[in-house]
């Protein structure tokens, strides 16, 4: 006959007793066990967390809370997301992830020695360190230093302050070092009346204006040459009247009031208009297709001859002997005898 007792159901606590038998004892005596001893037996006496997890290594529907605890181990892996919270995490040899989110709260992070390659870096506060240069003269600057913006600004301002005029820049080094000077559109280089543009190592060529006249002066032992692939024209600055034109393979033209008066030709020269010679010259031949005038500008009449009036010039006069002359050649004797060229009637007969 069995006796069945009815007991109320209560929530157990660690100090409660459980009635059981000790199977390892030969007499299998009945003993009492506390609930805490059973917990210790399962979690400690029979193995560590790895042993428990080996029974079923997926904690389905449960989180492992490491808050306010230290985690030490060779590795910590997760196939999903992981949140490590607490005051301090220690003992990690490596912590690898494809992405980290959150904020490094403390200002000093001496253990971060390298960041690798960054595609973007945002700084919302000041930076410091032994490789940060704040000296205004950039002393000790190297390629692997970071220079503060104030140091750069102060350095640039100081340099501009030392050489902020063209005179100071030229005094620092008066050559361009092989760099061309380019003047932008509508800008000018202006020289005063006492300034000159000098060219050559010995300054042999000068271009200047004294306030009235302009000069291009060649002081070298060579020639002053004006070169052009087509023509060189000299023109008045106002009105554009041409004064002279020098054309390659075509000669030289000289103008008066923009009208050509003298031009060189293949066989000589051509004068358009009146020609006046104030000195005595030698002519190899004269072909006159018009008329001659005397000192007074008179062209004379038919039959007149041009006669000298002495120092006063020339004048047309009537021919004193209008009989036509025939040019004759007369020989006096044999071979080698002299010949006489005269007109007939001979002037000796007049």
PyMOL commands that set and color helices and strands:
alter all, ss='L'
color gray80, all
select helices_A, chain A and resi 35-45+49-55+149-162+166-172+347-349
alter helices_A, ss='H'
color red, helices_A
select strands_A, chain A and resi 17-21+30-34+132-133+146-147+196-199+205-209+214-218+231-235+242-247+251-256+259-264+269-271+304-308+314-318+326-331+339-344
alter strands_A, ss='S'
color yellow, strands_A
deselect
rebuild
show_as cartoon
